[in-house]
Amino acid sequence: MKTQMLLLLLLAFCFQTCKQTPEVVATPEEVARKWQALVDKNQFKEARELSTKRAKDMIDLIESMLFEGDDEAALGATKFLEMECKEQGEKAICRYIIQEEGERIVDSFRLVKKSKKWLVDIPDEVELLEDDPMDDLFNQYEKSLDQALKEK
């Protein structure tokens, strides 16, 4: 009887230990890409889970505009040509380049870390970063992309 009780306690302990997986902290880039993919697929509820209050407000706006009179409306899938993220403490900025209707667009995501989780944030006003070293990286990338396209 003691052996069975000990075995049962051991199994319960193993089950509980196996169930507790370590928390995986996604990187700002992973969160930004996932957030955009969810918005593109109209999975707004899931995108809100990766959003600050201001980003949730933006999702509400997108959702209301998208479905205004059209239940089948959807955003096209965003294809990132390049993304580079820079963390500074509890904040991060992910600069990216996308191609849309033949035009390259340079933009960025702002993220904040809350409770060990990166969340997409939409600033009230556009923050212009002066002397951002990331600008040089993206300018070089655009030039090399232009060169590669000309060579084809």
C-alpha positions as CSV (number, residue, x, y, z in Angstrom):
1,M,0.0,0.0,0.0
2,K,2.9,2.4,0.9
3,T,4.5,1.6,-2.5
4,Q,1.3,2.4,-4.4
5,M,0.9,5.7,-2.5
6,L,4.5,6.7,-3.1
7,L,4.2,5.8,-6.8
8,L,1.0,7.9,-7.0
9,L,2.6,10.9,-5.4
10,L,5.7,10.6,-7.6
11,L,3.4,10.5,-10.7
12,A,1.5,13.5,-9.5
13,F,4.8,15.4,-8.9
14,C,6.1,14.5,-12.3
15,F,2.8,15.6,-14.0
16,Q,2.9,18.9,-12.2
17,T,6.5,19.5,-13.0
18,C,6.1,18.7,-16.7
19,K,3.1,21.0,-16.9
20,Q,5.1,24.0,-15.8
21,T,7.0,25.0,-18.9
22,P,9.3,28.0,-18.7
23,E,7.8,31.3,-19.9
24,V,9.1,32.1,-23.4
25,V,9.6,35.8,-23.9
26,A,9.0,36.7,-27.5
27,T,11.4,39.2,-29.0
28,P,10.0,42.6,-30.2
29,E,10.5,41.5,-33.8
30,E,8.5,38.3,-33.3
31,V,5.7,40.3,-31.6
32,A,5.6,42.9,-34.3
33,R,5.5,40.4,-37.1
34,K,2.8,38.3,-35.3
35,W,0.7,41.4,-34.5
36,Q,0.8,42.5,-38.2
37,A,-0.1,39.0,-39.4
38,L,-3.1,38.8,-37.1
39,V,-4.3,42.3,-38.2
40,D,-3.9,41.2,-41.8
41,K,-6.1,38.1,-41.2
42,N,-8.7,40.1,-39.3
43,Q,-7.9,38.3,-36.1
44,F,-8.4,41.4,-34.1
45,K,-9.2,39.7,-30.8
46,E,-5.8,37.9,-30.9
47,A,-4.0,41.1,-32.0
48,R,-5.5,43.0,-29.1
49,E,-3.7,40.5,-26.7
50,L,-0.4,41.9,-28.1
51,S,-1.4,45.5,-27.9
52,T,-1.3,48.4,-25.5
53,K,-4.4,50.5,-24.9
54,R,-3.5,52.8,-27.7
55,A,-2.8,50.0,-30.2
56,K,-6.2,48.4,-29.2
57,D,-7.8,51.7,-30.0
58,M,-6.1,51.6,-33.5
59,I,-7.4,48.1,-34.0
60,D,-10.9,49.2,-33.1
61,L,-10.6,52.0,-35.8
62,I,-9.2,49.6,-38.4
63,E,-12.0,47.0,-37.6
64,S,-14.8,49.6,-37.9
65,M,-13.4,51.0,-41.2
66,L,-12.8,47.6,-42.7
67,F,-16.2,46.2,-42.0
68,E,-18.2,49.3,-42.7
69,G,-20.8,47.7,-45.1
70,D,-18.6,44.9,-46.2
71,D,-18.5,41.6,-44.2
72,E,-15.9,40.1,-46.5
73,A,-13.3,42.9,-46.3
74,A,-9.8,42.0,-45.4
75,L,-6.3,43.5,-45.5
76,G,-3.8,42.0,-47.8
77,A,-0.9,40.1,-46.3
78,T,2.0,42.3,-45.4
79,K,5.3,41.2,-46.7
80,F,8.3,42.6,-44.8
81,L,11.4,43.0,-47.0
82,E,13.5,43.9,-43.9
83,M,13.0,44.4,-40.2
84,E,15.5,45.5,-37.6
85,C,14.6,46.0,-33.9
86,K,16.5,48.0,-31.3
87,E,15.7,47.6,-27.6
88,Q,16.2,50.3,-24.9
89,G,15.2,49.0,-21.6
90,E,11.4,48.5,-21.5
91,K,10.9,50.1,-25.0
92,A,11.8,48.9,-28.5
93,I,11.5,50.2,-32.0
94,C,11.3,47.9,-35.0
95,R,12.1,49.7,-38.3
96,Y,10.9,47.9,-41.4
97,I,10.6,48.0,-45.2
98,I,7.5,46.6,-47.0
99,Q,6.6,46.6,-50.6
100,E,3.1,47.7,-51.4
101,E,1.7,48.3,-54.9
102,G,5.3,48.4,-56.3
103,E,6.4,51.0,-53.8
104,R,8.8,50.5,-50.9
105,I,7.6,51.9,-47.6
106,V,9.8,52.5,-44.6
107,D,8.0,52.6,-41.3
108,S,8.3,51.4,-37.7
109,F,6.6,49.7,-34.8
110,R,6.9,50.9,-31.3
111,L,6.8,48.3,-28.5
112,V,6.7,48.5,-24.8
113,K,7.4,45.7,-22.3
114,K,4.8,45.2,-19.6
115,S,4.8,42.2,-17.2
116,K,7.7,40.7,-19.1
117,K,5.7,40.7,-22.4
118,W,6.4,42.9,-25.4
119,L,3.3,44.8,-26.7
120,V,2.8,46.8,-29.8
121,D,2.2,50.5,-29.0
122,I,0.8,53.3,-31.2
123,P,2.2,56.6,-30.1
124,D,-0.2,59.6,-29.9
125,E,2.2,61.5,-32.1
126,V,4.8,60.3,-34.5
127,E,8.1,60.4,-32.8
128,L,10.9,61.5,-35.1
129,L,14.3,60.1,-34.1
130,E,17.2,62.4,-35.1
131,D,20.5,60.8,-35.9
132,D,19.1,57.3,-35.6
133,P,21.8,54.8,-36.7
134,M,19.0,52.6,-38.0
135,D,18.4,55.2,-40.7
136,D,21.8,54.5,-42.2
137,L,21.1,50.7,-42.2
138,F,17.9,51.1,-44.0
139,N,19.3,53.7,-46.5
140,Q,22.1,51.2,-47.3
141,Y,19.5,48.4,-47.7
142,E,17.4,50.5,-50.0
143,K,20.4,51.4,-52.2
144,S,21.5,47.7,-52.4
145,L,17.9,46.7,-53.3
146,D,17.8,49.4,-56.0
147,Q,21.1,48.2,-57.4
148,A,19.9,44.6,-57.5
149,L,16.7,45.6,-59.3
150,K,18.6,47.6,-61.9
151,E,20.9,44.6,-62.6
152,K,18.0,42.4,-63.4
